[in-house]
Amino acid sequence: MNAFQNIRFGLARRGLAGAAALAVLASTSVAAQEALVFGNPDYFCRNGAFPGGGEYAGEHPVFKRARVTARKGGAQVHFLKDYAANESQPGCPSSENAQCLGNSYLVPGDEVILSKTLRGFACAWYQPRHGHETVGWLPLSDIEVIEPDQHPPIKAWIGTWKYWDDTLTLQRDADGESLRVKGRAYWPARNLPPFHSGEVTGSARPERNLLVLENKDAPAEFRCQVRLSLVGPLLVVSDNRKCGGANVSFDGVYVRQGR
């Protein structure tokens, strides 16, 4: 099996709350741009599009931490959808269209990860301590950005990280400054045979809070690249759709086991 290949087109999985050698590439400039991800429109804010759908610094998406403040009043900040059934109303996200209002909500003090902004809203990923994620738009007026540690220590990366059935294990390499990564991803799911899977192994040195792995030995059209962004206690991972079997991708926001 080729250790590098392909994709998971993500759908919101939750309702109410919703081997080859690898080398490092890295870039952490600060010029940002609004991103269209794999042909998705800019208003898309969904689980599957989130990891590769941030505002960009050079070639790599940049993610931020934020805390809910609800400065406009009220104890609840509802997620907003990215679509509306009635096209005669303002498009989502919008505070003026009741159809955009989601059922899931956050309260002051809850923390999220932000990917991109649009018309006064931010695309946010909420990861509870137990259970699965909620993704949607939040008003910028109700959140405040918390700058993540741009130079996390090596120990902050180390551990086994999990997103649904997909896992990544990061260990300190022999030089003490690089990380050895080993992972496996599945589609549609490990408990739904016959499933497709992908594997990734390799070593690279993180640049600030970004770790980029690439199979440079493979021809360009088959070259797998995986980006890992350490954003506070979470690991945002995206690949170039060439890292596994059919429909397999490492995309996701991973939680370190035992946190």
C-alpha positions in Angstrom: 0.0 0.0 0.0 1.2 3.4 -0.9 1.7 5.3 2.4 0.7 8.6 0.9 -2.4 9.5 -1.1 -5.8 11.4 -0.7 -9.1 12.9 1.0 -12.0 13.0 3.4 -14.7 15.5 2.2 -16.1 16.4 5.6 -19.7 16.7 6.5 -20.8 18.0 9.9 -20.7 14.9 11.9 -22.6 16.3 14.9 -25.9 18.0 15.2 -26.6 19.8 18.3 -23.3 20.7 19.7 -23.0 19.2 15.3 5.4 5.3 5.1 7.9 7.1 3.2 10.5 9.5 4.4 9.2 12.9 5.1 11.0 16.2 5.1 10.1 19.6 6.5 8.9 22.7 4.7 7.8 25.6 6.8 6.7 29.2 6.4 5.2 31.5 9.0 4.8 34.9 7.5 1.9 37.1 8.7 0.2 38.3 5.5 -3.3 36.8 5.6 -5.8 36.3 2.8 -9.4 35.0 2.6 -9.3 31.4 1.4 -11.4 29.4 -0.9 -10.8 25.8 0.1 -10.9 23.1 -2.6 -13.5 25.0 -4.5 -15.7 25.7 -1.5 -17.3 29.2 -1.3 -16.0 31.6 1.3 -19.1 31.3 3.5 -18.4 27.5 4.1 -17.7 26.8 7.8 -17.9 23.1 8.3 -15.9 20.3 10.0 -14.3 18.9 6.8 -13.4 22.2 5.3 -12.1 23.8 8.6 -8.5 22.4 8.8 -7.5 23.6 5.3 -9.8 26.6 5.3 -8.1 29.2 7.4 -6.6 32.6 6.5 -3.2 32.0 5.0 0.4 33.0 5.8 2.3 32.1 2.8 1.4 28.5 1.9 0.0 27.5 5.2 -3.3 28.3 7.0 -3.1 30.2 10.3 -5.4 29.4 13.2 -6.1 31.4 16.4 -7.5 30.7 19.8 -10.4 32.8 21.1 -12.6 33.0 24.1 -16.3 33.7 24.2 -17.1 37.0 25.9 -20.7 37.8 24.8 -20.0 41.5 25.0 -23.4 42.3 23.4 -25.1 40.9 26.4 -26.8 37.6 27.1 -25.4 34.4 28.5 -25.5 32.4 25.3 -23.7 32.9 22.0 -25.3 30.7 19.3 -23.5 29.2 16.4 -24.7 30.5 13.0 -25.1 28.2 10.0 -23.4 28.8 6.6 -26.6 28.4 4.6 -30.3 29.4 4.6 -33.3 27.7 3.1 -34.9 31.0 2.1 -32.6 32.7 -0.4 -34.7 35.9 -0.2 -33.2 36.6 3.2 -29.7 37.8 3.8 -27.2 35.0 3.2 -25.6 33.2 6.1 -23.8 34.0 8.3 -26.0 36.8 9.3 -27.5 38.1 12.5 -30.5 39.4 10.6 -31.7 36.1 9.2 -33.3 33.9 11.8 -32.7 30.8 9.6 -29.0 31.2 10.2 -29.4 30.7 13.9 -28.1 27.3 15.0 -29.3 25.2 18.0 -25.8 24.9 19.5 -24.5 27.7 21.7 -21.5 28.7 23.9 -21.3 30.7 27.1 -18.7 33.2 28.2 -15.4 31.6 29.0 -15.7 28.8 26.4 -12.7 28.6 24.1 -12.6 28.0 20.4 -10.2 27.8 17.4 -10.8 30.3 14.6 -9.9 29.7 11.0 -11.2 32.6 8.9 -13.4 35.7 9.1 -16.2 37.0 6.9 -18.5 40.0 7.2 -18.0 40.4 11.0 -18.1 36.7 11.8 -15.4 34.1 12.5 -15.5 30.4 11.6 -15.0 28.6 14.9 -14.4 25.1 16.1 -15.4 24.2 19.6 -13.9 21.1 21.2 -15.5 20.0 24.5 -13.6 18.0 27.0 -15.9 15.1 26.3 -17.7 14.4 23.1 -17.3 15.7 19.6 -16.8 19.1 18.0 -19.3 21.8 17.0 -18.3 24.0 14.0 -20.0 27.2 12.8 -19.9 31.0 12.6 -19.6 33.2 15.7 -20.0 37.0 15.8 -16.6 38.7 16.2 -18.3 41.0 18.7 -18.8 38.1 21.1 -15.3 36.7 21.1 -11.8 37.9 21.9 -8.6 36.4 20.4 -6.1 34.7 22.6 -2.7 34.5 20.8 -1.4 30.9 20.8 2.1 30.2 21.9 4.2 30.7 18.8 7.2 28.8 20.2 5.7 25.8 22.1 8.3 23.5 23.7 8.9 20.1 22.1 7.1 18.4 25.0 3.8 20.2 24.1 3.8 18.2 20.8 4.6 14.8 22.2 1.8 12.2 22.7 -0.9 10.3 20.8 -3.4 12.6 19.2 -6.8 11.4 18.0 -9.6 12.7 15.7 -12.5 10.2 15.5 -10.8 7.0 14.2 -7.7 8.8 13.0 -4.5 8.9 15.1 -1.1 10.6 15.1 1.7 9.8 17.5 4.4 12.3 17.9 7.7 11.5 19.7 10.9 13.3 20.3 13.5 12.3 17.7 17.2 11.4 18.4 18.4 15.0 17.8 16.2 16.3 20.6 14.7 19.1 18.4 12.8 17.1 15.7 9.6 15.1 16.0 9.0 11.7 14.7 5.4 11.3 13.5 3.4 8.1 12.8 -0.2 8.1 11.9 -3.1 6.3 10.4 -6.4 7.5 8.9 -9.5 5.7 7.7 -12.5 6.3 5.4 -15.4 6.1 5.9 -14.6 4.7 9.4 -12.6 1.9 11.0 -15.7 0.1 12.1 -17.3 0.2 8.7 -15.5 -2.4 6.6 -14.4 -2.5 3.9 -12.7 0.7 4.8 -9.8 2.6 3.1 -6.8 3.7 5.1 -3.7 5.7 4.8 -0.4 5.8 6.8 2.2 8.5 7.4 5.6 8.2 9.1 8.5 10.6 9.2 10.6 13.1 11.1 10.7 16.9 10.9 11.6 19.9 13.0 8.8 22.3 14.0 9.0 25.9 13.0 7.3 27.9 15.7 3.9 26.2 16.1 3.9 24.6 12.7 5.2 21.2 11.6 5.1 20.4 7.9 5.9 17.0 6.5 6.4 16.1 2.9 7.4 13.0 0.9 9.9 14.7 -1.3 11.1 11.4 -2.8 7.8 10.8 -4.6 6.9 12.4 -7.9 5.1 15.7 -7.5 1.7 14.4 -8.6 1.9 11.7 -5.8 3.7 13.8 -3.1 2.0 13.8 0.3 2.2 16.9 2.5 0.8 17.1 6.0 0.6 20.3 8.0 0.3 20.2 11.8 -0.5 23.4 13.7 -0.3 23.3 17.5 -3.0 25.8 18.7 -3.1 25.7 22.4 -4.2 22.2 23.5 -5.3 21.1 20.1 -3.6 20.0 16.9 -5.0 21.2 13.6 -4.0 18.9 10.8 -4.6 19.2 7.1 -3.1 17.4 4.0 -3.0 17.9 0.3 -5.4 15.0 -0.6 -2.5 12.7 -1.5 -1.9 10.9 1.8 -4.0 7.7 1.7 -6.3 5.4 -0.2 -9.5 6.6 -1.8 -11.3 9.3 0.2 -8.8 9.1 3.0 -7.5 12.3 4.7 -5.7 13.2 7.9 -7.7 16.5 8.1 -9.1 17.2 11.5 -8.6 18.9 14.8 -6.9 16.3 17.0 -7.1 16.0 20.8 -4.2 14.6 22.8 -5.2 11.5 24.7 -5.2 11.7 28.4 -5.6 15.5 28.4 
